[in-house]
Amino acid sequence: MTDTTPLDATSSPARSSRLLASIKEREAGTLIERMQIEVTELGPDRVVATMPVAGNTQPAGLLHGGATAALAETVGSYGALAHAGAGRSAVGLELSVSHHRSARAGFVTAVASALHLGRTLASYEIVVTDEEGRRICTSRLTCMLIDER
């Protein structure tokens, strides 16, 4: 649930597509690319992305908790960036992550849902599930919205 109107009221499918394309251009060589995170839906209220378990595991063969945290922070940050609007950016202030179960194979999906969309802060709840829809992780991210330099 949001308690304010997004700063950029021109949020539209076309704007979301342009923002996603712009983000994709900047992902080259980043952790997001190395972890193979794929954003499939992007908007200020909701962001969805997938990530393979393979290549993101700890030595025991389980999905690494840090990989799950990075996925959660990515989708929440992208939502905050979509809310911030042109000429603004989003930086993470706080990330909390609770792991509920493990994953050994397949893909996980993260869904970030806006909790608060304000002028200077944006907060998201992120739920990560496995391919059977079982909750792997629950996370909360708060981002500060700043003017780009």
N, C-alpha and C positions, 0 to 999 in steps of 0.2 A: 504494500500500500504506500502510496506517495502522499505527502501532505502539501506539496506545492506544484505549480505548473513548471515543467522543464524550462530552463532559461532560453533554450532555442526552440521556440514554438514551431519552427519549420521542420521538426522531426517528421520525416516521411520515408516511405520505402526507398525512394531515390536517394535521399540524403544518407540513409543507413547504408545503402550500397556504395556510395562514394566514400563514406567514412571507412567501411570495411576494406575497400580497395586501397585507400591511403594507408591503413594500418598494415595490410599485407605487404606493401612495399617496404615498410620499415622493419618487418620481422626478419629479413634476411640476416643470417649470422647470429640471431638471438637465441636465448633459451627456448622461446616459444617455438621456433623452427626446429631446434634440436629435439624437443620433446614431442614434435608432430601434433601440436594442438591445432585443431581446425574449428574455427568459429562458423556456426551454421545459422545463427540468428543474432542480430545485433540491434538493440534499441536502448533507450535510457531506462525503461522499466524492466526489461528482460534480455538476458544474453544466454545463448546456449553454445556449448563447444564440446568436442569429443577429443579423446586422447587415447592412444594405444597403451595397453599395459606393457607389452613387449618393448624393451629398451628403456623403460622407466621403473625398473625393479631394483630392489635391494639384493644383496648376495643370496638371501634365502629364497629368492624367486617370487616374492610378494611385491605388489605395487608399493613403491617407496612413498612414505608419508610426505616427504619434501616435494615429491612430484605432484601429489594430490594438492598440497598447499599452493604450489606454483600455478596449477590449473585453476584453483579457486581464485587466487589473486588476479590472474589474467582476466577471467570473465567478469569479475567485479570491477576491475579497473577499466575495462572496455565499456561497461555500462556507464560508469562515472564520466568517462571521456565523451560518450554520446550525449550525456546530459549536460556536460559543461558548455558545449557549443563552440562555435568558431572563435579562434583566438584565445581559447582557454585550454588548460590541461588538468589532469587528475594525478595526484600523488598519494600513495598509500600512507595512512597514519597508523592503522591497527589492523592486524589479521589474527583471528582466532580460528583454530581448527580442531575439531573433535573427530577422531577416527572410530568408526563403528564396526567395520569388518574388513577383511582383506580381499584382494583380487589377485588372481594368478595369470589370467589370460583374457583375451578379447579387448574390448574398449570400455572406457568409462565415459560418462556424460555429465557435464556440469551445467546446472541451470542457476543463474544469478537472478534473484528477484529483488527489486528495489524495496527498501524499508523506509528510506528517507531521501528525498531529493531536494536539497536546499540550495541557497545561493553560494555557500562556501563549503558545505559538506554533502557527501552522498554516501549512504550506507546500504549494503546489500547482504542478503542471506544467500548463501550458495549451497546447494545440495548436489552431491556427487553420487551417482548411482552406477551399478554395473549393468551388463546387458540384460539381466533378468529384472531390472528395476529395483534391486535391493540397494538400500542406502549404504554407501561406503563411508561417507564423510558429510559432516555439516560444518559450515564455516560462516564467519561473518567478517566483512571487510568494511572499513570506513576510509574514504578518500577525501583529501582536501582539494578543492577546486581552485586553481590559481591562473593568473594571466600568463600566457606564454611570453617568453623573453626573446 
